[in-house]
Amino acid sequence: MTGRLKDKVALIVAAARGIGKGIALRFAEEGARLVLADTEVEAGQATAGELGVPFIRTDISQMSAAEASVALALQ
């Protein structure tokens, strides 16, 4: 861990499992402040719980949902 992402905000989409979860774990290791988003609520909340970060159910094919995710990340 180098802390390369310290004080940076990252919105990770499709973060519930697989590559998205792997990215979230790595970004957390690097010090990023995360918001996780996914359509899979249970798995997304579980991943967010592991990292102690917010989760939002998001279908990024819907502009309003994508905008809400970005707004949460910027809070």
N, CA, C and O atoms as CSV, one atom per row, in Angstrom:
chain,resi,resn,atom,element,x,y,z
A,1,MET,N,N,0.838,-1.181,0.000
A,1,MET,CA,C,0.000,0.000,0.000
A,1,MET,C,C,0.880,1.240,0.000
A,1,MET,O,O,1.793,1.374,0.815
A,2,THR,N,N,0.588,2.142,-0.927
A,2,THR,CA,C,1.370,3.365,-1.042
A,2,THR,C,C,0.587,4.606,-0.654
A,2,THR,O,O,1.171,5.680,-0.507
A,3,GLY,N,N,-0.713,4.481,-0.487
A,3,GLY,CA,C,-1.538,5.637,-0.163
A,3,GLY,C,C,-1.723,6.573,-1.347
A,3,GLY,O,O,-2.014,7.755,-1.164
A,4,ARG,N,N,-1.559,6.058,-2.550
A,4,ARG,CA,C,-1.659,6.893,-3.750
A,4,ARG,C,C,-3.013,7.566,-3.905
A,4,ARG,O,O,-3.114,8.590,-4.581
A,5,LEU,N,N,-4.046,7.020,-3.299
A,5,LEU,CA,C,-5.387,7.580,-3.464
A,5,LEU,C,C,-5.890,8.282,-2.207
A,5,LEU,O,O,-7.078,8.581,-2.094
A,6,LYS,N,N,-4.996,8.543,-1.273
A,6,LYS,CA,C,-5.378,9.233,-0.031
A,6,LYS,C,C,-6.035,10.569,-0.381
A,6,LYS,O,O,-5.549,11.311,-1.234
A,7,ASP,N,N,-7.138,10.857,0.288
A,7,ASP,CA,C,-7.903,12.089,0.098
A,7,ASP,C,C,-8.585,12.187,-1.264
A,7,ASP,O,O,-9.037,13.267,-1.647
A,8,LYS,N,N,-8.667,11.089,-1.994
A,8,LYS,CA,C,-9.385,11.053,-3.268
A,8,LYS,C,C,-10.718,10.351,-3.053
A,8,LYS,O,O,-10.837,9.485,-2.187
A,9,VAL,N,N,-11.713,10.723,-3.835
A,9,VAL,CA,C,-13.036,10.108,-3.771
A,9,VAL,C,C,-13.213,9.231,-5.003
A,9,VAL,O,O,-12.904,9.650,-6.119
A,10,ALA,N,N,-13.709,8.021,-4.801
A,10,ALA,CA,C,-13.948,7.110,-5.919
A,10,ALA,C,C,-15.351,6.528,-5.822
A,10,ALA,O,O,-15.745,5.988,-4.789
A,11,LEU,N,N,-16.082,6.646,-6.895
A,11,LEU,CA,C,-17.379,5.992,-7.039
A,11,LEU,C,C,-17.127,4.737,-7.860
A,11,LEU,O,O,-16.776,4.821,-9.037
A,12,ILE,N,N,-17.303,3.576,-7.246
A,12,ILE,CA,C,-17.058,2.304,-7.917
A,12,ILE,C,C,-18.409,1.695,-8.291
A,12,ILE,O,O,-19.214,1.366,-7.420
A,13,VAL,N,N,-18.646,1.551,-9.585
A,13,VAL,CA,C,-19.888,0.979,-10.103
A,13,VAL,C,C,-19.662,-0.507,-10.366
A,13,VAL,O,O,-18.571,-0.910,-10.769
A,14,ALA,N,N,-20.686,-1.316,-10.140
A,14,ALA,CA,C,-20.598,-2.782,-10.264
A,14,ALA,C,C,-19.643,-3.338,-9.216
A,14,ALA,O,O,-18.845,-4.234,-9.490
A,15,ALA,N,N,-19.744,-2.783,-8.006
A,15,ALA,CA,C,-18.804,-3.096,-6.930
A,15,ALA,C,C,-19.219,-4.269,-6.053
A,15,ALA,O,O,-18.500,-4.601,-5.111
A,16,ALA,N,N,-20.339,-4.899,-6.326
A,16,ALA,CA,C,-20.849,-5.950,-5.449
A,16,ALA,C,C,-19.988,-7.200,-5.439
A,16,ALA,O,O,-19.853,-7.856,-4.406
A,17,ARG,N,N,-19.411,-7.530,-6.569
A,17,ARG,CA,C,-18.630,-8.771,-6.669
A,17,ARG,C,C,-17.672,-8.674,-7.848
A,17,ARG,O,O,-17.698,-7.705,-8.608
A,18,GLY,N,N,-16.841,-9.673,-7.989
A,18,GLY,CA,C,-15.957,-9.783,-9.143
A,18,GLY,C,C,-14.939,-8.663,-9.258
A,18,GLY,O,O,-14.362,-8.223,-8.263
A,19,ILE,N,N,-14.726,-8.207,-10.489
A,19,ILE,CA,C,-13.718,-7.183,-10.753
A,19,ILE,C,C,-14.035,-5.894,-10.004
A,19,ILE,O,O,-13.136,-5.269,-9.441
A,20,GLY,N,N,-15.306,-5.491,-9.992
A,20,GLY,CA,C,-15.684,-4.268,-9.286
A,20,GLY,C,C,-15.347,-4.333,-7.808
A,20,GLY,O,O,-14.854,-3.360,-7.236
A,21,LYS,N,N,-15.611,-5.477,-7.185
A,21,LYS,CA,C,-15.269,-5.645,-5.770
A,21,LYS,C,C,-13.755,-5.602,-5.596
A,21,LYS,O,O,-13.253,-4.989,-4.654
A,22,GLY,N,N,-13.034,-6.246,-6.496
A,22,GLY,CA,C,-11.577,-6.222,-6.424
A,22,GLY,C,C,-11.025,-4.811,-6.525
A,22,GLY,O,O,-10.092,-4.450,-5.807
A,23,ILE,N,N,-11.601,-4.014,-7.415
A,23,ILE,CA,C,-11.180,-2.621,-7.549
A,23,ILE,C,C,-11.473,-1.865,-6.260
A,23,ILE,O,O,-10.633,-1.103,-5.781
A,24,ALA,N,N,-12.662,-2.071,-5.696
A,24,ALA,CA,C,-13.020,-1.394,-4.448
A,24,ALA,C,C,-12.045,-1.749,-3.331
A,24,ALA,O,O,-11.603,-0.873,-2.587
A,25,LEU,N,N,-11.710,-3.027,-3.213
A,25,LEU,CA,C,-10.770,-3.449,-2.172
A,25,LEU,C,C,-9.413,-2.784,-2.365
A,25,LEU,O,O,-8.811,-2.308,-1.402
A,26,ARG,N,N,-8.935,-2.749,-3.589
A,26,ARG,CA,C,-7.627,-2.150,-3.867
A,26,ARG,C,C,-7.639,-0.642,-3.635
A,26,ARG,O,O,-6.700,-0.099,-3.052
A,27,PHE,N,N,-8.680,0.031,-4.080
A,27,PHE,CA,C,-8.772,1.473,-3.859
A,27,PHE,C,C,-8.808,1.776,-2.367
A,27,PHE,O,O,-8.192,2.741,-1.915
A,28,ALA,N,N,-9.526,0.960,-1.599
A,28,ALA,CA,C,-9.567,1.147,-0.144
A,28,ALA,C,C,-8.176,0.983,0.448
A,28,ALA,O,O,-7.777,1.758,1.318
A,29,GLU,N,N,-7.436,-0.014,-0.012
A,29,GLU,CA,C,-6.065,-0.219,0.461
A,29,GLU,C,C,-5.190,0.992,0.163
A,29,GLU,O,O,-4.272,1.305,0.921
A,30,GLU,N,N,-5.477,1.661,-0.931
A,30,GLU,CA,C,-4.686,2.821,-1.342
A,30,GLU,C,C,-5.176,4.120,-0.709
A,30,GLU,O,O,-4.640,5.190,-0.997
A,31,GLY,N,N,-6.199,4.034,0.159
A,31,GLY,CA,C,-6.621,5.195,0.935
A,31,GLY,C,C,-7.756,6.019,0.363
A,31,GLY,O,O,-8.053,7.092,0.888
A,32,ALA,N,N,-8.401,5.554,-0.697
A,32,ALA,CA,C,-9.499,6.318,-1.293
A,32,ALA,C,C,-10.724,6.314,-0.389
A,32,ALA,O,O,-10.963,5.362,0.353
A,33,ARG,N,N,-11.489,7.385,-0.465
A,33,ARG,CA,C,-12.807,7.448,0.169
A,33,ARG,C,C,-13.787,6.930,-0.869
A,33,ARG,O,O,-13.898,7.497,-1.956
A,34,LEU,N,N,-14.499,5.859,-0.543
A,34,LEU,CA,C,-15.312,5.150,-1.528
A,34,LEU,C,C,-16.806,5.318,-1.335
A,34,LEU,O,O,-17.297,5.498,-0.221
A,35,VAL,N,N,-17.509,5.255,-2.446
A,35,VAL,CA,C,-18.942,5.025,-2.492
A,35,VAL,C,C,-19.120,3.886,-3.483
A,35,VAL,O,O,-18.635,3.962,-4.611
A,36,LEU,N,N,-19.811,2.833,-3.072
A,36,LEU,CA,C,-20.021,1.677,-3.932
A,36,LEU,C,C,-21.429,1.696,-4.499
A,36,LEU,O,O,-22.385,2.060,-3.814
A,37,ALA,N,N,-21.544,1.300,-5.760
A,37,ALA,CA,C,-22.840,1.280,-6.436
A,37,ALA,C,C,-22.997,-0.025,-7.200
A,37,ALA,O,O,-22.035,-0.551,-7.759
A,38,ASP,N,N,-24.226,-0.542,-7.218
A,38,ASP,CA,C,-24.507,-1.775,-7.943
A,38,ASP,C,C,-26.012,-1.966,-7.985
A,38,ASP,O,O,-26.745,-1.331,-7.227
A,39,THR,N,N,-26.471,-2.837,-8.867
A,39,THR,CA,C,-27.890,-3.199,-8.895
A,39,THR,C,C,-28.188,-4.319,-7.915
A,39,THR,O,O,-29.345,-4.520,-7.545
A,40,GLU,N,N,-27.169,-5.051,-7.487
A,40,GLU,CA,C,-27.331,-6.172,-6.556
A,40,GLU,C,C,-27.211,-5.660,-5.118
A,40,GLU,O,O,-26.109,-5.471,-4.603
A,41,VAL,N,N,-28.350,-5.443,-4.489
A,41,VAL,CA,C,-28.383,-4.789,-3.185
A,41,VAL,C,C,-27.682,-5.607,-2.100
A,41,VAL,O,O,-26.810,-5.081,-1.409
A,42,GLU,N,N,-28.041,-6.870,-1.938
A,42,GLU,CA,C,-27.459,-7.664,-0.845
A,42,GLU,C,C,-25.948,-7.765,-0.958
A,42,GLU,O,O,-25.232,-7.510,0.011
A,43,ALA,N,N,-25.464,-8.133,-2.123
A,43,ALA,CA,C,-24.019,-8.278,-2.315
A,43,ALA,C,C,-23.320,-6.929,-2.206
A,43,ALA,O,O,-22.227,-6.839,-1.648
A,44,GLY,N,N,-23.943,-5.887,-2.734
A,44,GLY,CA,C,-23.359,-4.547,-2.647
A,44,GLY,C,C,-23.259,-4.057,-1.219
A,44,GLY,O,O,-22.238,-3.497,-0.818
A,45,GLN,N,N,-24.320,-4.267,-0.444
A,45,GLN,CA,C,-24.295,-3.868,0.962
A,45,GLN,C,C,-23.265,-4.673,1.737
A,45,GLN,O,O,-22.619,-4.146,2.642
A,46,ALA,N,N,-23.107,-5.940,1.391
A,46,ALA,CA,C,-22.110,-6.773,2.071
A,46,ALA,C,C,-20.701,-6.256,1.800
A,46,ALA,O,O,-19.891,-6.147,2.720
A,47,THR,N,N,-20.409,-5.941,0.554
A,47,THR,CA,C,-19.088,-5.413,0.212
A,47,THR,C,C,-18.862,-4.068,0.888
A,47,THR,O,O,-17.789,-3.818,1.439
A,48,ALA,N,N,-19.867,-3.204,0.846
A,48,ALA,CA,C,-19.752,-1.899,1.498
A,48,ALA,C,C,-19.545,-2.065,3.001
A,48,ALA,O,O,-18.768,-1.330,3.611
A,49,GLY,N,N,-20.241,-3.030,3.593
A,49,GLY,CA,C,-20.076,-3.301,5.020
A,49,GLY,C,C,-18.675,-3.766,5.360
A,49,GLY,O,O,-18.122,-3.379,6.390
A,50,GLU,N,N,-18.093,-4.597,4.501
A,50,GLU,CA,C,-16.713,-5.051,4.717
A,50,GLU,C,C,-15.752,-3.874,4.777
A,50,GLU,O,O,-14.792,-3.876,5.547
A,51,LEU,N,N,-16.023,-2.872,3.954
A,51,LEU,CA,C,-15.112,-1.732,3.840
A,51,LEU,C,C,-15.533,-0.538,4.689
A,51,LEU,O,O,-14.776,0.422,4.832
A,52,GLY,N,N,-16.742,-0.595,5.253
A,52,GLY,CA,C,-17.225,0.520,6.062
A,52,GLY,C,C,-17.484,1.779,5.242
A,52,GLY,O,O,-17.164,2.890,5.667
A,53,VAL,N,N,-18.073,1.586,4.050
A,53,VAL,CA,C,-18.331,2.709,3.147
A,53,VAL,C,C,-19.791,2.693,2.715
A,53,VAL,O,O,-20.464,1.673,2.865
A,54,PRO,N,N,-20.294,3.812,2.176
A,54,PRO,CA,C,-21.684,3.853,1.725
A,54,PRO,C,C,-21.921,3.010,0.473
A,54,PRO,O,O,-21.022,2.795,-0.340
A,55,PHE,N,N,-23.159,2.542,0.348
A,55,PHE,CA,C,-23.603,1.803,-0.836
A,55,PHE,C,C,-24.884,2.443,-1.341
A,55,PHE,O,O,-25.733,2.863,-0.555
A,56,ILE,N,N,-25.016,2.514,-2.652
A,56,ILE,CA,C,-26.259,2.983,-3.255
A,56,ILE,C,C,-26.654,2.017,-4.369
A,56,ILE,O,O,-25.833,1.638,-5.204
A,57,ARG,N,N,-27.940,1.624,-4.362
A,57,ARG,CA,C,-28.428,0.777,-5.450
A,57,ARG,C,C,-28.536,1.661,-6.677
A,57,ARG,O,O,-29.232,2.676,-6.661
A,58,THR,N,N,-27.851,1.278,-7.734
A,58,THR,CA,C,-27.781,2.115,-8.922
A,58,THR,C,C,-27.833,1.281,-10.191
A,58,THR,O,O,-27.116,0.292,-10.337
A,59,ASP,N,N,-28.688,1.697,-11.091
A,59,ASP,CA,C,-28.704,1.166,-12.451
A,59,ASP,C,C,-28.203,2.306,-13.332
A,59,ASP,O,O,-28.957,3.223,-13.654
A,60,ILE,N,N,-26.936,2.247,-13.719
A,60,ILE,CA,C,-26.348,3.387,-14.418
A,60,ILE,C,C,-26.896,3.595,-15.825
A,60,ILE,O,O,-26.540,4.565,-16.494
A,61,SER,N,N,-27.756,2.695,-16.275
A,61,SER,CA,C,-28.413,2.942,-17.561
A,61,SER,C,C,-29.503,4.004,-17.411
A,61,SER,O,O,-30.024,4.513,-18.403
A,62,GLN,N,N,-29.843,4.332,-16.164
A,62,GLN,CA,C,-30.818,5.378,-15.860
A,62,GLN,C,C,-30.070,6.630,-15.405
A,62,GLN,O,O,-29.408,6.610,-14.367
A,63,MET,N,N,-30.168,7.706,-16.160
A,63,MET,CA,C,-29.416,8.928,-15.871
A,63,MET,C,C,-29.664,9.437,-14.455
A,63,MET,O,O,-28.720,9.847,-13.780
A,64,SER,N,N,-30.904,9.420,-13.992
A,64,SER,CA,C,-31.200,9.944,-12.654
A,64,SER,C,C,-30.497,9.127,-11.573
A,64,SER,O,O,-30.043,9.687,-10.576
A,65,ALA,N,N,-30.404,7.823,-11.758
A,65,ALA,CA,C,-29.708,6.969,-10.789
A,65,ALA,C,C,-28.214,7.243,-10.809
A,65,ALA,O,O,-27.571,7.289,-9.760
A,66,ALA,N,N,-27.664,7.425,-11.997
A,66,ALA,CA,C,-26.239,7.742,-12.108
A,66,ALA,C,C,-25.943,9.081,-11.441
A,66,ALA,O,O,-24.948,9.210,-10.728
A,67,GLU,N,N,-26.786,10.065,-11.663
A,67,GLU,CA,C,-26.605,11.382,-11.048
A,67,GLU,C,C,-26.695,11.302,-9.528
A,67,GLU,O,O,-25.926,11.964,-8.831
A,68,ALA,N,N,-27.615,10.506,-9.006
A,68,ALA,CA,C,-27.745,10.344,-7.555
A,68,ALA,C,C,-26.492,9.705,-6.965
A,68,ALA,O,O,-26.070,10.069,-5.868
A,69,SER,N,N,-25.902,8.767,-7.676
A,69,SER,CA,C,-24.675,8.121,-7.208
A,69,SER,C,C,-23.531,9.122,-7.137
A,69,SER,O,O,-22.780,9.153,-6.163
A,70,VAL,N,N,-23.407,9.929,-8.163
A,70,VAL,CA,C,-22.352,10.949,-8.182
A,70,VAL,C,C,-22.578,11.953,-7.056
A,70,VAL,O,O,-21.627,12.344,-6.378
A,71,ALA,N,N,-23.815,12.372,-6.851
A,71,ALA,CA,C,-24.118,13.320,-5.778
A,71,ALA,C,C,-23.731,12.755,-4.418
A,71,ALA,O,O,-23.173,13.471,-3.586
A,72,LEU,N,N,-24.021,11.478,-4.183
A,72,LEU,CA,C,-23.645,10.850,-2.916
A,72,LEU,C,C,-22.128,10.824,-2.765
A,72,LEU,O,O,-21.608,11.097,-1.683
A,73,ALA,N,N,-21.430,10.504,-3.821
A,73,ALA,CA,C,-19.968,10.438,-3.760
A,73,ALA,C,C,-19.357,11.800,-3.454
A,73,ALA,O,O,-18.310,11.880,-2.812
A,74,LEU,N,N,-19.995,12.860,-3.904
A,74,LEU,CA,C,-19.447,14.205,-3.711
A,74,LEU,C,C,-19.807,14.827,-2.368
A,74,LEU,O,O,-19.317,15.908,-2.041
A,75,GLN,N,N,-20.656,14.166,-1.586
A,75,GLN,CA,C,-21.037,14.703,-0.262
A,75,GLN,C,C,-19.882,14.636,0.693
A,75,GLN,O,O,-20.012,15.040,1.848
